[in-house]
Amino acid sequence: MSEPYAQVSVRILDKEYQVACPASERTDLLDSAEILNEKMREIRDSGRVVGLDRIAVMAALNMANDLLRAQARDKLLDGDVSDRLKLISDRVESVLGGSQQLDF
């Protein structure tokens, strides 16, 4: 059975939008709309970009760039964590291997 949908009203740059989303994602949608609204206000208030469409495109590009940087950081952290876990695992195996040899 499919999840129930909710009609959610969001306000972005003083315009109201009705958006349908799964009811369980309502809070995430509202949070996302608030982030988008903040980004678009920053761009509009800078005075360098005029027009709602252009402001929206610039906000989307900025947010996509933020996402790419966050994904790159995550990859670096994942690699670092994997390397550390491997090192710890090797040390544990070394210690256990050494103590098993002593037990014989």
N, CA, C and O of each residue as an XYZ file, in Angstrom:
416
protein
N       0.846     -1.178      0.000
C       0.000      0.000      0.000
C       0.887      1.236      0.000
O       1.909      1.270      0.686
N       0.511      2.226     -0.748
C       1.342      3.418     -0.873
C       1.159      4.345      0.330
O       0.134      4.340      1.012
N       2.194      5.131      0.549
C       2.212      6.076      1.656
C       1.278      7.243      1.351
O       1.195      7.675      0.202
N       0.570      7.764      2.361
C      -0.311      8.909      2.115
C       0.500     10.171      1.800
O       1.593     10.378      2.328
N      -0.062     10.993      0.934
C       0.588     12.241      0.546
C      -0.046     13.416      1.278
O      -1.221     13.387      1.645
N       0.766     14.448      1.480
C       0.286     15.661      2.135
C       0.476     16.840      1.186
O       1.464     16.901      0.453
N      -0.457     17.761      1.203
C      -0.315     19.025      0.481
C       0.359     19.992      1.444
O      -0.156     20.268      2.527
N       1.498     20.496      1.043
C       2.264     21.382      1.911
C       2.392     22.730      1.229
O       2.695     22.810      0.039
N       2.162     23.778      1.984
C       2.296     25.132      1.480
C       3.644     25.678      1.939
O       3.941     25.693      3.133
N       4.458     26.128      0.983
C       5.755     26.719      1.314
C       5.809     28.127      0.721
O       5.216     28.400     -0.322
N       6.526     29.004      1.403
C       6.677     30.383      0.939
C       8.141     30.626      0.628
O       9.008     30.486      1.491
N       8.405     30.996     -0.632
C       9.763     31.280     -1.091
C       9.743     32.645     -1.763
O       9.008     32.866     -2.726
N      10.550     33.549     -1.251
C      10.594     34.937     -1.736
C       9.191     35.530     -1.871
O       8.813     36.077     -2.908
N       8.443     35.399     -0.788
C       7.106     35.994     -0.685
C       6.088     35.433     -1.673
O       5.035     36.035     -1.880
N       6.386     34.297     -2.282
C       5.413     33.619     -3.144
C       5.060     32.286     -2.501
O       5.920     31.584     -1.967
N       3.798     31.960     -2.563
C       3.285     30.734     -1.963
C       3.252     29.625     -3.011
O       2.795     29.837     -4.134
N       3.741     28.439     -2.634
C       3.739     27.277     -3.520
C       3.093     26.107     -2.786
O       3.352     25.880     -1.604
N       2.254     25.374     -3.501
C       1.645     24.156     -2.966
C       2.426     22.967     -3.516
O       2.586     22.821     -4.728
N       2.904     22.129     -2.621
C       3.722     20.988     -3.022
C       3.161     19.731     -2.370
O       2.833     19.728     -1.183
N       3.055     18.664     -3.157
C       2.630     17.374     -2.621
C       3.871     16.547     -2.311
O       4.816     16.501     -3.098
N       3.851     15.899     -1.160
C       4.968     15.028     -0.798
C       4.450     13.943      0.137
O       3.386     14.092      0.739
N       5.210     12.840      0.260
C       4.804     11.822      1.239
C       4.683     12.470      2.622
O       5.516     13.291      3.006
N       3.659     12.102      3.347
C       3.393     12.712      4.651
C       4.604     12.607      5.581
O       4.849     13.508      6.383
N       5.351     11.526      5.479
C       6.507     11.329      6.355
C       7.657     12.279      6.024
O       8.582     12.429      6.822
N       7.607     12.923      4.854
C       8.679     13.822      4.430
C       8.292     15.300      4.544
O       9.021     16.172      4.072
N       7.161     15.573      5.161
C       6.656     16.944      5.271
C       7.665     17.868      5.957
O       7.950     18.957      5.459
N       8.200     17.437      7.086
C       9.161     18.261      7.830
C      10.415     18.522      7.005
O      10.932     19.639      6.996
N      10.905     17.494      6.312
C      12.084     17.673      5.456
C      11.813     18.670      4.341
O      12.676     19.483      4.010
N      10.621     18.613      3.760
C      10.256     19.554      2.703
C      10.233     20.984      3.239
O      10.752     21.897      2.596
N       9.639     21.179      4.404
C       9.585     22.515      4.994
C      10.988     23.034      5.314
O      11.283     24.207      5.088
N      11.847     22.166      5.836
C      13.233     22.556      6.125
C      13.971     22.908      4.830
O      14.717     23.887      4.784
N      13.765     22.115      3.788
C      14.404     22.375      2.490
C      13.931     23.702      1.905
O      14.728     24.471      1.367
N      12.649     23.960      2.010
C      12.091     25.207      1.496
C      12.675     26.400      2.253
O      12.933     27.443      1.652
N      12.881     26.261      3.534
C      13.461     27.354      4.330
C      14.905     27.622      3.916
O      15.316     28.777      3.803
N      15.671     26.562      3.690
C      17.056     26.721      3.228
C      17.076     27.408      1.865
O      17.858     28.334      1.646
N      16.221     26.958      0.951
C      16.144     27.567     -0.376
C      15.740     29.035     -0.282
O      16.315     29.887     -0.960
N      14.769     29.322      0.544
C      14.323     30.699      0.719
C      15.466     31.575      1.224
O      15.648     32.690      0.736
N      16.234     31.090      2.188
C      17.371     31.853      2.719
C      18.415     32.115      1.631
O      18.909     33.233      1.490
N      18.747     31.064      0.861
C      19.739     31.224     -0.218
C      19.260     32.236     -1.250
O      20.024     33.093     -1.694
N      17.990     32.127     -1.628
C      17.461     33.034     -2.646
C      17.402     34.473     -2.134
O      17.639     35.412     -2.893
N      17.088     34.647     -0.859
C      17.085     35.998     -0.272
C      18.495     36.590     -0.283
O      18.673     37.763     -0.611
N      19.497     35.781      0.073
C      20.883     36.257      0.058
C      21.274     36.743     -1.337
O      21.882     37.802     -1.494
N      20.915     35.951     -2.340
C      21.261     36.301     -3.726
C      20.509     37.558     -4.154
O      21.091     38.466     -4.749
N      19.221     37.605     -3.850
C      18.419     38.779     -4.222
C      18.945     40.029     -3.530
O      19.079     41.082     -4.153
N      19.244     39.907     -2.232
C      19.680     41.068     -1.461
C      21.082     41.543     -1.842
O      21.449     42.683     -1.558
N      21.868     40.672     -2.486
C      23.198     41.100     -2.932
C      23.085     42.111     -4.063
O      24.009     42.892     -4.288
N      21.951     42.106     -4.786
C      21.713     43.056     -5.858
C      22.424     42.723     -7.164
O      22.298     43.455     -8.146
N      23.175     41.616     -7.178
C      23.920     41.272     -8.397
C      23.082     40.481     -9.395
O      23.406     40.434    -10.581
N      22.007     39.860     -8.919
C      21.168     39.035     -9.795
C      19.738     39.561     -9.711
O      19.211     39.788     -8.622
N      19.125     39.748    -10.865
C      17.763     40.267    -10.925
C      16.871     39.244    -11.620
O      17.277     38.610    -12.594
N      15.680     39.097    -11.121
C      14.710     38.193    -11.726
C      14.627     36.893    -10.956
O      15.642     36.282    -10.622
N      13.395     36.481    -10.679
C      13.151     35.289     -9.879
C      13.787     34.038    -10.490
O      14.378     33.230     -9.773
N      13.668     33.876    -11.802
C      14.237     32.698    -12.462
C      15.749     32.657    -12.294
O      16.312     31.609    -11.976
N      16.402     33.781    -12.502
C      17.871     33.831    -12.374
C      18.304     33.601    -10.936
O      19.296     32.917    -10.684
N      17.567     34.169     -9.997
C      17.877     33.962     -8.584
C      17.744     32.484     -8.240
O      18.588     31.928     -7.537
N      16.682     31.847     -8.737
C      16.465     30.426     -8.466
C      17.586     29.569     -9.058
O      18.054     28.629     -8.416
N      18.015     29.894    -10.279
C      19.096     29.134    -10.918
C      20.397     29.312    -10.137
O      21.115     28.340     -9.904
N      20.704     30.537     -9.733
C      21.933     30.779     -8.965
C      21.890     30.045     -7.623
O      22.899     29.486     -7.191
N      20.740     30.043     -6.968
C      20.596     29.328     -5.699
C      20.801     27.827     -5.911
O      21.481     27.166     -5.126
N      20.206     27.300     -6.979
C      20.356     25.875     -7.283
C      21.812     25.528     -7.566
O      22.307     24.501     -7.102
N      22.499     26.374     -8.322
C      23.911     26.124     -8.615
C      24.766     26.176     -7.348
O      25.645     25.336     -7.152
N      24.508     27.157     -6.497
C      25.244     27.249     -5.232
C      25.004     26.028     -4.349
O      25.936     25.498     -3.745
N      23.751     25.586     -4.277
C      23.425     24.438     -3.441
C      24.003     23.148     -4.025
O      24.435     22.272     -3.276
N      24.014     23.024     -5.347
C      24.623     21.852     -5.983
C      26.122     21.829     -5.720
O      26.695     20.767     -5.478
N      26.756     22.993     -5.765
C      28.174     23.084     -5.463
C      28.446     22.692     -4.004
O      29.406     21.974     -3.722
N      27.605     23.161     -3.086
C      27.734     22.777     -1.674
C      27.607     21.264     -1.514
O      28.351     20.649     -0.750
N      26.663     20.672     -2.239
C      26.457     19.229     -2.183
C      27.686     18.474     -2.684
O      28.117     17.502     -2.064
N      28.246     18.919     -3.799
C      29.440     18.261     -4.347
C      30.614     18.336     -3.368
O      31.339     17.358     -3.188
N      30.796     19.492     -2.741
C      31.876     19.627     -1.754
C      31.639     18.725     -0.546
O      32.579     18.122     -0.027
N      30.396     18.631     -0.098
C      30.070     17.770      1.039
C      30.305     16.297      0.687
O      30.808     15.533      1.511
N      29.945     15.906     -0.524
C      30.177     14.523     -0.952
C      31.665     14.222     -1.030
O      32.089     13.126     -0.664
N      32.463     15.167     -1.497
C      33.917     14.976     -1.568
C      34.493     14.827     -0.167
O      35.356     13.978      0.060
N      34.024     15.647      0.782
C      34.481     15.526      2.174
C      34.100     14.174      2.749
O      34.893     13.546      3.451
N      32.874     13.719      2.449
C      32.419     12.420      2.942
C      33.305     11.291      2.416
O      33.643     10.364      3.152
N      33.674     11.374      1.149
C      34.554     10.355      0.566
C      35.892     10.325      1.281
O      36.412      9.254      1.595
N      36.452     11.506      1.540
C      37.721     11.574      2.252
C      37.599     10.995      3.654
O      38.469     10.252      4.108
N      36.516     11.340      4.333
C      36.311     10.822      5.689
C      36.102      9.313      5.672
O      36.636      8.604      6.525
N      35.324      8.813      4.702
C      35.105      7.373      4.598
C      36.427      6.647      4.390
O      36.680      5.619      5.018
N      37.267      7.178      3.510
C      38.568      6.566      3.261
C      39.431      6.586      4.503
O      40.100      5.600      4.814
N      39.424      7.707      5.222
C      40.211      7.840      6.437
C      39.723      6.857      7.503
O      40.530      6.209      8.168
N      38.419      6.751      7.660
C      37.848      5.826      8.646
C      38.183      4.386      8.264
O      38.548      3.584      9.123
N      38.061      4.057      6.978
C      38.391      2.702      6.525
C      39.855      2.375      6.794
O      40.183      1.277      7.245
N      40.732      3.339      6.513
C      42.163      3.125      6.768
C      42.433      2.903      8.252
O      43.216      2.028      8.622
N      41.782      3.697      9.100
C      41.984      3.559     10.548
C      41.445      2.224     11.060
O      42.070      1.564     11.891
N      40.271      1.838     10.548
C      39.710      0.552     10.968
C      40.603     -0.610     10.550
O      40.779     -1.565     11.308
N      41.158     -0.532      9.363
C      42.071     -1.566      8.885
C      43.295     -1.634      9.785
O      43.733     -2.724     10.151
N      43.849     -0.487     10.144
C      45.011     -0.433     11.024
C      44.691     -1.042     12.389
O      45.476     -1.829     12.917
N      43.557     -0.685     12.952
C      43.148     -1.234     14.249
C      42.937     -2.732     14.142
O      43.369     -3.489     15.012
N      42.279     -3.160     13.085
C      42.048     -4.592     12.878
C      43.359     -5.355     12.771
O      43.513     -6.426     13.357
N      44.304     -4.799     12.019
C      45.618     -5.439     11.888
C      46.321     -5.526     13.235
O      46.941     -6.542     13.548
N      46.229     -4.476     14.026
C      46.863     -4.483     15.352
C      46.223     -5.515     16.262
O      46.920     -6.245     16.968
N      44.896     -5.579     16.248
C      44.184     -6.559     17.079
C      44.569     -7.975     16.659
O      44.854     -8.821     17.507
N      44.578     -8.233     15.354
C      44.971     -9.557     14.864
C      46.409     -9.879     15.249
O      46.722    -11.020     15.590
N      47.272     -8.890     15.195
C      48.668     -9.084     15.558
C      48.788     -9.452     17.034
O      49.512    -10.380     17.395
N      48.082     -8.726     17.870
C      48.131     -8.998     19.313
C      47.516    -10.354     19.616
O      48.087    -11.130     20.383
N      46.372    -10.654     19.035
C      45.724    -11.955     19.277
C      46.590    -13.092     18.727
O      46.718    -14.146     19.350
N      47.164    -12.869     17.585
C      48.037    -13.889     16.992
C      49.251    -14.136     17.874
O      49.675    -15.278     18.050
N      49.805    -13.075     18.423
C      50.976    -13.201     19.298
C      50.611    -13.911     20.594
O      51.383    -14.736     21.084
N      49.433    -13.599     21.159
C      49.065    -14.243     22.424
C      48.688    -15.700     22.198
O      48.899    -16.529     23.084
N      48.139    -16.032     21.040
C      47.829    -17.426     20.758
C      49.107    -18.220     20.604
O      49.155    -19.389     20.987
N      50.139    -17.618     20.055
C      51.403    -18.313     19.914
C      52.023    -18.546     21.284
O      52.669    -19.570     21.503
N      51.834    -17.603     22.213
C      52.376    -17.758     23.545
C      51.627    -18.853     24.327
O      52.227    -19.520     25.170
N      50.341    -19.043     24.063
C      49.540    -20.021     24.774
C      49.956    -21.453     24.426
O      49.822    -22.357     25.251
N      50.451    -21.655     23.225
C      50.812    -23.009     22.839
C      52.022    -23.374     23.574
O      52.529    -24.484     23.416
